[in-house]
Amino acid sequence: MDLRTQLVDEEGRRKVAYLDTRGNPTIGVGHTGPEVHLGLIWDDEMIDKTLDADIAAKRVEVEYALPWFKNLNEPRQAVLLQMAFQMGTKGLLGFPNTLAAVHDGRWMDAANGMLASRWYQQTPHRVDRLARQMATGAWVS
């Protein structure tokens, strides 16, 4: 298991642009941006290239915002990156208590913070899996 696999599982993989739940044109693996419009079609190579770039960009943003992020193991890093991928880095930073718990190694408190959020109400199955991953430090599929 790895972040890339999890993102494909959670976001899906679409070759044709569609409107996401917020009405944003989206393509590939949850990719949005000014270049995305309905009717746009990507091949597998473009989807893979863009996903890799999106993951790299989020990693840079999260590492900059949370310098201690690098001290986490890969499954816990993936949780924070998935949060940033789904809600944006600004959305991730809107979880100060959860992030403080992660920073301090209070894994159950961090997981409980995720489960007590509005984010959980919006995507409960995804958040449940990610909360278990945060709590255990092991990949959850």
Summary of the structure (lengths in Angstrom):
residues: 141
radius of gyration: 15.0
end to end distance: 7.7
largest distance: 46.2
contacts: 411
relative contact order: 0.12
helix: 65%
strand: 9%
